[in-house]
Amino acid sequence: MGSKRNQMGKMGGLEMDLERIYKSKLLSVEEALSLVKSDYNLVSALAAAEPREFLSNLHTIADRVKNVNVSTCLPLGDYEYFMNPKYKESFHMDGWFFTPATRKAHKNGTVSFIPNHLHLAAKKRIFHRKPNIFLGTGAPMDKHGYVSLSLSTTYEREMIDASDIVIIEINPNMPRTFGDSVIHINDIDYVIEVDYPVSELEIVEPSEKDKVIGKYIADLIDDGSTIQLGIGGIPNAVAKELMHKKDLGIHTEMLTDGMVDLYNAGVITGRYKTLMPGKMVTTFVLGTKKLYDFVDDNPGVNVMRGSWVNDPYIIGQNYKMVSINTTIEIDLTGQCASESIGHVQFSGTGGQADTAIGAQNSVGGKSIIALYSTANVRVDGSDERKTISKIVPALAKGAAVSLSRNDVDYVVTEYGVASLRGTSIRERVKALINIAHPDFREELQREADELMIW
């Protein structure tokens, strides 16, 4: 089987019956898997947009293919093809963002990380290796012949354009979204009809510490600001603390349940947004059924390419743009290790640098990095645990710097806010020690003096 993309449009154009075109592209999952050859490069859509039927069965062709590479981001399934080391000669997965499953599989040598800034992820990957097959999901075709890619266009549109073959799992449970997610059936080569529930992300309830940090952050956000929020307890706490704000806008990498709550409360109007006023702009949607029901057929939500949404130049055009991200560890000069624990990959850079830099280019904009002041860790792999400071004189050996000290603005812990924009190293040391846990402040100052961090 070869690619029929565009050929169908040339053959019949507008005169061809759309339903016939659609049916001509139907494949079983077994037929779709037969298109995969040794040394092929496959790209899977992100998170809840991933094609679960295809990926769940990919390992079944391990006996006839070798060296097949699969590029993914935030995979939600524990798929055999990369979780089981016995398939490592047949498949290897490269990820733009790690999850618990990919962290576990990494130990087996079946997974590797792709360093990236999100807005350039697709462009740079295509430069490195041309995709042979793109695999995604979509809502059913409408009467005009358009399919919605539904929950993500983070890198999907660029990969579709670059791939030899495009395969979409059409799922009636996927919400229909607008923006760059809309694609014509003529631009899809093959369709697999599926019917499984949309993957959901469990909501993390904010802890007391999250709530304190959330309030500090909310106090930094003015009415009329446009915001970007991420995943986890701290971002969820921020959303709850913004309920008293007015006329906020959304220009974000990820659309979350908390944003739905803010919209329903009348907090989000997008009235003062510079770009696409009145619209909630995102590159992907991930959360619960409540969120998916909200975005379904909602013209107020636009799912747009990550290469546009996360471009720092674009972000900086929004009035009072506020970027809110978290980090794992920060040193006394402001370097943020947000994706690895020492040399061990934990998550990914994602759009942290994109949004942090973009927000500071905005008129009245702010970039905020949040973290707990301490962490409770195991001692040398034993059951014994100890508390350590997450504000440190120097990052852990091998730690990846996700956000350089040149690009850090506000840093927030449960002990307060440090404003680092334009500050000297001497000023940063003082400001960051002031928001460290009190038990570690004296030690941090002593080490700063010994290492001459000034």
N, C-alpha and C positions, 0 to 999 in steps of 0.2 A: 504493500500500500504506500502510495506517495501522498504528498500534500495536495489537497484540493482547494486550498484557500485562494480566493480571488478568481480562480478558474471558474467556479460556479457562477460568480457574478457576471463574468464575461459571457458565459454560455447563455444565460437566460435573462440577466438584468432584472428590471422591474416586472417584466412579464411573467417570470417564473413564479409559481406558487410557493410562498414561503414555507408552507408546511412540507411540501415535497423536498425543498432544499434541506430543511431540518432533518427529515427522515433519512435523506441520503447520507447524512453525516453520522448516523447512529452506529455505535459500536458497543459490543459487550466489553467488560473489563479484560477478558482474556484476549480479545482481538486487539484492544489498545496496548496491552503488554507485549503483544507480538511485534509491535513497531520498534521496541527498544532493542538496540544492537550493542555489541561490545564497544567500549570506548566512547559511548554516547555521553553527552552532558545534558542532564535533565534539570529543570528549575521548577520548584513547587511554590505555589502561592503561600502567603504568610498566615500563620496562626489559624483562626477559625475559617479562613478561606482555603485551607489546604484540602486537596482531593483525597479524602480518607479511603475511598474504595480502592483507588489505584495504588496508593502507598501501602495499604494493608496487604495487598497481594503481590507487591513488587518482588518480594523474596522468592516467590514461586518459580521465577524464571532464572534463579541463580545458577542452575546447572547448564545453561546455554549461553550466558553472557559473562564477560570479565571486564573489570575496570570501568564500570558505569559510575559516573559522578552525579550526585544529586545536591543541588544548592537549595538551601531552605532558610527560613527565618522564623523564630519562635514556634517550632513544631510542637503541636499539642499532643500528638499520639506517640506511644512507645512502639514504633514500627519495627518489625522483625529485621528488615533489610539493614538497619544500622545498629539495632540493639544487640543482635546476636552475632558474636564474633566469627561464627562459622561461615558467614557470608562476606567476610572482609575482602576476599579475592574478587568477588563479583561486584560489590557496591562500596562506595565511600561517600559519606555525607559531609559537605562543607556548610557551615552555618554562619549567618550574619549576626545571630543573637542566640545565646545558649539558654536552655531551659533545664529543669531537673533531669529530664531524659537524656539530653545531649551531654550534660556534665557526666552522667553515669557512663554513657557509651564511649566518651572520650578516653576513658581508662582502657578500653578494649582496642584502641587504635583504629576505630571505624569512623571517627568524627574529627574534623579540624575546624578551627575558627577562621573567619574571613575578617581581618581588620577593615573598618570602614567608617565613613561618615554617611549617615543614611541618605542624604540628598545626592550622593555620588555613587551609592552602592551598585545600582544597576549599570551605570555607565562604565565603571571600572571593571566590573565582573565581565561584561560583554567584551571589553578590550582584551581581557585575559583569555577568555574562552567563549566561543560562540555557542549559545544553547541550541541543542538539536530538537528538544521537545519541551514545551511549556505545559504545565499541568495546573489547572485551577478549578474553581467552582463558580457556579452562577445561578441566579434565579431563572425561572422559565422564560422563554422567549415571549415578547409581547406581540401584538397584532401588526406591528410595523417591522418585525424581524430583528428587534434589538434584545440582547441579553444583558443583564446587569451582573457584573463581576462581584457585586454584593458588598463584601466586608473588607476588601483591601485593593488599593492600587498603589501601594508603597513603592514597588518596583515592577509590578506585573505588566503594565502597558509597554514599557520599554522591552521587557523580555518577550512579550507577544510579538512585537514588531521584529525582533531579532531572531526568533526561533524558526526552524524549518517546519515544525509541526506544532499546532496548538490543540490541546485536548481539554475540554471543559466538562466537569461533572455537573449536570443540571439537577438541582435539588429543589423541590417545591417548598422546602422549609427555609430556604435562604431568603433574607429580606431583599427587596428591590430598592437599590439606592441610585442616586443620580451623580453626575459629574463625569470624571474620567473613567468611572466604572462601567459606563454604557458602551457596549460594543455590538456591532452588527453580526448576524449569523454568518455572513459571507467572509468575515475575518476569523472565523473559527473553523478548523479543519474537521475535528471529530467531537462527538458528543457522547457521553456516557450518562444514562439516566439512573439516578440514585434516589434514595429516600431515607435519610438518616437525620437525627436531630442535630441542630447546629451546636458546635462545641461551645461551652460556656466557661467563663472564668469566675471562680468563686470570689465573692466580695470579702475583702479583708477588713474586719471591723477595727477602727482606730483604737490603739491603746491609750492610756492616760498620757504617756510620753508623746505619742503622735498628736494628741489634742493640744498639748502645750505648744509644740512646734507649729502645728496648723494655725494656731491663733497668732503667733509671731509673724507667720507668712501672710496671713490674711490682712494683718495691720499694714503690710507694705503695699497692698494692692488698692489702688484708687478706683472710685466709681468710673465707669467708662473705659476701663482697661480691656485689652484683649489678652486672653490667657492660654497657656499650654500647660497641661498636667500629664503626669505619667501614671504608673502602676504602683499599688501598695498602700500600706496603712497611712503613711504621711500624706500622699496626694488625696486619699479619701478623707482624711481629717481636714485638709485645706478646703475641699469642696463643702464640707459641712459648715466650716467657719465663714464661708463667703455668702451665707444666706441673707445677710443684712445689706449686701452691696447692691448697687444699681447699674443697669445697662452694661453688663459685661459682654464681651464677645468671645468667640472661640475660633482660634487658629492653632490647631494642635496636631501632633503626629498621631496620637491615639485618642479616639472618642470613648468615654467611659460612662458608667452608670451615674456617677456623681454629677456629670454635666446634664444628664436628663433631669435629675432632681433640681438642679439650679434653674433649668429652663422652665420646668413646671411651676417653680416658685416665683417666676417672673424676674429672676435675677439676670438671666441671659436674654438680651434683646439684639445684640450686635449693632445697635444704633450708631455707635461711634467708630465702628470698624472702618478702616481705610480701604481694605481689600474685601470685596464681596460683602458689603454691609448687609446685616440681617441674616446672613448665612452662617451655619456652623461648618467650618472647614476642617477636614481631617484626611489622613492618608489610610488609616485603617480603624476598624470598629471591633472592640473585644470586650465582652462583659456577659451579662445575663440576658435572659429572654426579654426582660423589661426594656433593655437597651435595643435589642434587635427589633422589637415591636415598634419602638419609637422611630428608628431610622427607616423602617419599611414604608416605601412609597411616600417619603417625606421630602418635599422639594426644599425644605429649609436646611437640609443636611447635604453637603457636597463632599463626596469622597474623591479626592484629587491625587494626582501623581506626587509621590514623595520628592521627586526631583524639583518640583515647584514649591510645594507646601513647606519643605524643610530647607530650601535655599536661604541662607542667611540674608542675602540681599532682599528677597521677597519678604521674609519675616520682619525685617527692619522697616518695611513700609507701613506696617500697622501702627496706629497711634497707641501709645502707652502699652506696648507689648510686654507681657510678663511671662518669662519662662521659669518653670518650677521643676527641678530635677533632684535626684538623690545621689549620694556617693557612698562608697564603702569606707574610704579613708582619705584624709587630707593632711598634707604636711604643713609645717609652719610658714612656708612661703606661698601656699595656696594651690599647690599641685593636687589634683583630684584623681584618685584611683577608684573609678566607678564601676569597673567591669571585671576585675580580677582580684583574687586574694593571693597576694604574692604572685608567683608565676602561674597559678592555676586559674584558667578562664572560668568566670562565673556567669556572666551575662553578655553584655556587648556595649559598645559606644552608643549605638543607635543614633538618635538625633540630639544627644546632649550638647555636643559642641555646636551643631547647627543652630539650635534654638538659643543657647547661651550667648553666642556671638551675635545672632540676629536681633535678639531682644535689646541688647545694648546699643545697637545701631538705630533703634526706634526712638522717636521723640517721646521723652518721658518713660522710656522702657527700662526694665529691670530684669536681671538674671539672678535666680535664687537657687542655691545648692543647699539641700537639707541632709542632715545625718544625726543619728544619736551620738552623744558624746562618748559612749563606751560600748563595748561588746563583751559578751561572755563566751570564752573560747576554751577548747580542750587543750590540755597541756601535753604536748608531744604525743598525740594520738591516744593518750590514756583516758580513763573516765574522770580524772581530776579536771576541774575547770578553774579558770581565773578570769578576772575582769581586766580588760585592757582599754587604754584610751584610743579612740578613733581619730583624734587629732594628735599627730606624731611629729617628731623632729625630722624624720626621713621616712619615706614610704617603704613598705616591706620589700625585701629583695625580690626582684623580678616583676614587681607590680607595674601594670600598664597605666600610663598617664592618659586618662580619657579626656580631661579638660586641663589645658595648660594653665599655669599660674598667670599668664598674660590675659587670660579670658575669664577669670573669676570675678564675680561682682559681690553679691551678698552671700554670706554663709550663715546658716541657722542651725542651732542645736536647741535642746530643751533648756539651755542656760542663757539663750539670748541670740542677738543678731550681730554679726561682724560685717561691716561695710568695707570691702577691700578695693573697690575701684579707684585706681590712681594712686594707691598707697605704696610706700616703700616697704622693703622687707622688714625693717625695724618696726614699722607701724603694724604690719601684718602679724608679726610674732605676738605683739601685745594684744591685738584684737582677737586673735584666735585662742590664745591662752585664756582670755577673759570669758570665752564661751565653752571652754573645756570643762570636764567634770572637776569640781573643786579638789578631789583627792589627787589629781594628777597635775595641777597647775604649777606647784613648786618644782616638781620633777621636770616638767616641760621647760620651765624657765632655766633651770640648771643646765639641761642638755643644750638648750639654745645658746647659752653662754659658752659652754665648752666647745661647741661646734662652730662658734662665731656666726650664728645665723642672724646677722643683722645687716 
